[in-house]
Amino acid sequence: MRRIDLSNFQVARSETARDINRRIVLNLIRTHQPISRADLARHSGLQRSTVSVIAEQLIKERWITEGANGHTPRGRRPTFLHLNKERVGIIGINVRPITTTLALADLDANFLAQDSLSTPSDPKQFVAELVPRVRKLMGARPELTCEGIGVSLPGRVDLASKRLVFAPNLGWREFDLKTPLEKATKLPVELENAANSCALSEICFGRRAEGLRNLVVVTVSEGIGCGLILNHQLVQGSTGTAGEFGHAALVPDGLECSCGNRGCWEMYASNSAAIRYYSQAISSTRAPRRRTTADERTISFEHLLRLADQGDNRAGDALQQMAKYLGLGIAPLVSGLAPDMIVIVGEVTRAWHQVGPTIKETVKQHSFTRAETQIVPSDPITQPRLRGTIALVLLKHFGAPAIV
Ligand SMILES: [Zn+2]
C-alpha cells in the first residue's frame, strides 16, 4: 500500500480528478486505438457521458481524431477514436560520449526524421552545434506542432536544479543544458538519465514490459546505468542519482574508474571493458617482436561484435567475460529488488545468442532468491535510448499527474 506523504501533498480538487480521467482516456486511446467511446467507457469504468465530454475536449485540442465508422451487428455504428498523429511532433536527443543522435517523432514514437553529430567535449560547443540541427528537424514536418524536447544523458540530472551532474564518461562538469536549449528553441526540455528514460520507454512502448509493476533496465554502453521502476514509480533517490549501480564496487581494489573509485561494475561489464579484454588478449598472443597496431588496440565495440559473429575466438572470449561480469552485477539486483523483469539495452544485445545464456547462468549461480525475474534483451532496431527521449515528453501528457 502506498502511504500518503503528510509532509508534501496536494488535496484532490475537482481539476485533479478531471486531469486523472483525461489521462486515463488518453492512455486508453493510445494503447487500444482505434477505439469507440463505448469501449473507452467499458475499459475505464467512467460514465459514457464523462468519456464523451473528455473525448470532445481532446478532439478540440487536436490530440485525437475521429476515424472510420465501426461495425456492430445492429444499432448505431460507432466512430473510432485514435491519436492525431498529424498534430504533434516530439524532438528526442540521445547524448552519448562519442555520437549524439536526434530525431523528430510522432505521438506513437515513430521516427519521422533523424540526424546525428559527434559529441564535442565542450558542452557549450555542443549546444551551439545542436540548436541548428534541432531547428532543421522541427522544420522537416512543418504541419506538426512540436510539444517539447526529450534528452537522455549518460549522467544524472539533479532533481532540484535540473543540471546535469555526475557524467564521468562524458567528461562534462556540472552543466545546465536545459536553459540554453529552451531559450534557443522556445520548447520545454525534459532531461533524464539514459537508463531512466529507457525504463520509462519500456513501460510505455515496450512489447514485453508495457505496464509492468517492477522493472529494471540496465543500459550497457561506454558505461553501465540502471533505471528502476518499482511499484510503477521511477526511483530517483534523494537527489536524482538513484540507479548508479554501474559505479557500485564489484571488485575490491580493482581497476580505477573515471568516477574516482576502484573496481566499479562498469569497469568490468561495459562495452569499453570488452574492448579492453580483447586488446589484452591480442597483445599477449602476438609474437614478441610484432607490436599490436593502434587499430587493433582501439577496435570499436561494433567491430568486436562483428569479429565474434565471424567466429573470432578472442572476440568471443571478450564477450563471454563481459557477459559473466554483467551477470555478477545483475545477480544482486535480482536478489535485492526481485523485479518482474530486467531489460538489457545496448549493442551487446545483438550478440544475445552468445551472451544471454552466460548472463542468465551467472545470475542463477549468484542470486539465492525465489524471484522469478525474466532477463530479456531490448530490440536494438527500436533504438531504445532514442525512443526513451520521446517517452519523457509524452509522459507529461499521458503519465500519472503529480498528486503527492
Ligand atoms: Zn565508477
Boltz pocket constraint, residues with backbone or C-beta under 6 A from the ligand:
constraints:
  - pocket:
      binder: B
      contacts: [[A, 246], [A, 247], [A, 248], [A, 257], [A, 258], [A, 259], [A, 260], [A, 261], [A, 264]]
      max_distance: 6.0
